[in-house]
Amino acid sequence: MQPLETLIEERFIRASGPGGQNVNKVSSAVQLRYAVTGDSRISPAHLMRLRDLAGQRLSKDDVLIIDAKEHRSQEQNRHAARLRLATLLTQACRLPKRRRPTKPSRRARQRRLDGKATRSRLKQTRRRPNADD
């Protein structure tokens, strides 16, 4: 089993946005790349959930790309990117809660219909009277 650090590649790029001359000089944004298929610790079921959760951040060759550029310092962005990766992996490993299909009670259905009838009567009173009336 490979250590996690060998599967993660960090690239430091210039961040866009505010920051004055710092933006033009310092590569403070972090682009973290994680080779998902290279990690033998991830089971096929977890990999499927990770693909669903990652969405556009997962490339065709199963490399997860996380950009972090919200902080001005490179170290803070690096920490933020690693934290996002850890959160995403944790979510993928957690089993989703099973949904139990439920049915509204008879009383709830009756309340809904009563509310609809009340609204209907209210709106009917706002209408212009017919020539027949």
PyMOL commands that set and color helices and strands:
alter all, ss='L'
color gray80, all
select helices_A, chain A and resi 4-7+21-25+44-57+74-93+106-126
alter helices_A, ss='H'
color red, helices_A
select strands_A, chain A and resi 8-13+29-35+63-68
alter strands_A, ss='S'
color yellow, strands_A
deselect
rebuild
show_as cartoon
